[in-house]
Amino acid sequence: MTNKSKLLFFSIIFLSVSTFAQDWHWEVELNDITNDGFFKINISPEIVSASENNTGDIRIYDALGNEIPFILEKEQSVNLKEFFVKYKIITNEIQRKWPYYSRIVIHNPKKNEISNLQLIIRNADVSKTLKLSGSDDAVQWYVVKDKYRFRSIYNDEATAVIQILNFPNSNYEYYEILIDDWRNNPIKIEKAGYFDSAREEGKYAKIINPTIEQKELKEEKQSLVYVQFPTKQLVNKIHLKIDGSEFYHRDAEILVKDSTIYKKKKPEYFFRSLHSFIISSNSLNNIYFTGFDTKEFFIRVNNYDDKPIKISAVNSWQLKHYLISKLRKAKNYYVRTGNVEISEPEYDLKYFKNEIPEKLSFISTKKIADISKKEQLKPKGLQVSKIVIWLVIGGIALLLIYFISKMMKDMNPGKRE
């Protein structure tokens, strides 16, 4: 057998082995699809945790085995959300007799100190002059800003525009805006208020509770809590439920096993500190992780000279994951994962994310199934068929080698005897 023939033979064998090695371990069926279109598939923590490649080996297939493109989305632990806080407009009238003007009265019930108002104005390309006054009883008015000239710039992407009105810092309960309309028609002010921002916690899905076991290390004045899940889990948040003293403030840390040695057949563990934090009666005792992939870990608490506190429960959560995909009505779809041989997919769909509707219907999944066990449960007769497949592959390889060798001899007549 020539070197080229050997190379071809081993390449075929390698590809064949790779094909059989790409086995899926986990599968979950989607619930019924009621109409054609894009959907947001809410995948459970069991699916995410079963992934072998940080969600890179998750795929969607239809009943015929066709791979369906998707976009993976993950909730963020903290989102900065901006929202519009409205002031109540108690008067919004148009004076259609001379002098022509629009009059808007805004209520600031808490008498907050403000230095600007943000008006949401229906689209108009116009220039106006206004006067701003303040009052504590809506009867006697005091000027705040006079002859304020502004131009309303229209918005091509929406039907309204935001106009910011800046003025000296003040805390009147009422503000009156008089807009001069004698040169042109009035503008329509829809809302008045200000934009505020808030930190919004991401949405989490509950993970199965782990078992816990707490031991007291009296000499070290420490408590060591062993936390174990039934299977590997991706953890983004844990909450410690504490029993014991009414007031407590303890240094603590998350530990994971770094190595293990055996002395006289007894295991001795060496730990690595993953995260330090404070357990306190004045806090919620929540601990956040960007991505803690684990089946077991330890919590070490320094008690110092106080009595040990009791960690009675470790509740765990995972940030929600979604798959956005276009699905067909009445078709069956499956999400598979747990394949060590594949990595994150590359679909064209990610370049068209802006064309997907913002509001999508959610699709949930059925119970996750371990499909790797199906191979173990197959009857012996089916296992023989696998051997036959290998024999067929080997036969095809030998035929290919024979024909390629013959072809190479025909192409090199000078080497013939």
C-alpha positions, 0 to 999 in steps of 0.5 A: 500500500502506497503512502498516499493510499495509507493517508486516504485510508486513515482519513476515511477511518478518522472521518467515520469515527468522528461521525459516530462520536458526534452523539447528542446526550440530551433532547427536549421537544418544544410545545405545540407551535400555533402559527408561523413566525418568529418565537422566543423559546424559553429553555430551562436551566436543565438544558443550559446546564447540560451543555458541554460547551457553554451553550455552544453545542445547543441546536434546534432540529425539526422532525426530519433532522434539519438544523434550524437557525436561531439567535441565543439571548441571555438575561443580564444580571443588572440592566440600566433601564431608562423610563419617563416619569410624567408630571400631571398636566392639570390644564392644557388649553388653547386661547383662540382669541387675541392674544393667541397662546397655548397654556399648560399647567403642570403639577409638581406635588412633592415640590421637588427641586427641578431645573428642566422639563421635558416636553413630548411634542407631536411632530412639527417643524416650527419655531415658538416663544414661551414663558415659564412661571411658577406658583405654590397655589396655582393663583399667584404666578411668578416668572421663572423664564421669559422669552424662551425661544425654541424650535421643535425638530421633527423626528423621521422615525417617530410621531413625536419629539422630546423638547428639553426646557432648561430653567433656573433651579426651583421647587414650585408646586405648579408650573405654567407654560404660555406658548405664543401662537399669534404667528402660527397654529398651536403645537400639541404637547402630549406629555411633560415630565423627566427621564429617570433611570433605575437598575433592574435585576435580570430575570432568573429561573430557579435551579433544583435545590442542592443538599447541604451539610454543615460542619463546625471547625472549632479550632479554626473558629469556622463553619464549613458548608458542603453544597452538592447538586444532583448534576452539574449546574450553571449558577448565576445567583444563590441566596443563603437562608440563615438561622441563628443569632438575630444580629450577625456579620461574618466574613465568608468565601466560596471554595472549590476543590483544587486537588485531592491527595490520599493519606492512609486511604483517606482523602485530603482536600485542597481548596481554592477560593473563588469568591469572598463576601459578607454574611450579614443580618442587614443584607439579603445574603445574595451572591451573584456569579457571571457563570459558576459551572459546578456540581459541588462547592463549599462555603467557609464562614469565619465565626471568630468568637461568636457562636456559629450561624446555621445556613439552613438552605442554599437557594440557587438561580440561573439567568434565563436563556432564550432561543429566537427562531422562525418556526412553522405551525404544527411542526415538531421541533427539538432542542439538543445539547450535550455534544462535546464534538461541536462548537458555537454555530454560525448562522446568517440570522444574526445579521438580521436581528433588527428585522425580527419583531421586538415582541415575540410569543414565548414557547416553552419546552417539555421535559428534558430526556437523556437520549444517550441512554437509548443506545444502552437500551437497544436490543442486541440485534440492533447492536450487530447492525452497527458492526455491519455498518463498520464492515461496510465502511471498511469495505468501501475504504478498501475499494477506494484504495484499490481504485485510487492505486490503480488510477495512480499507476495508469497516470504514471506509465513510466513506472510500469514494468 
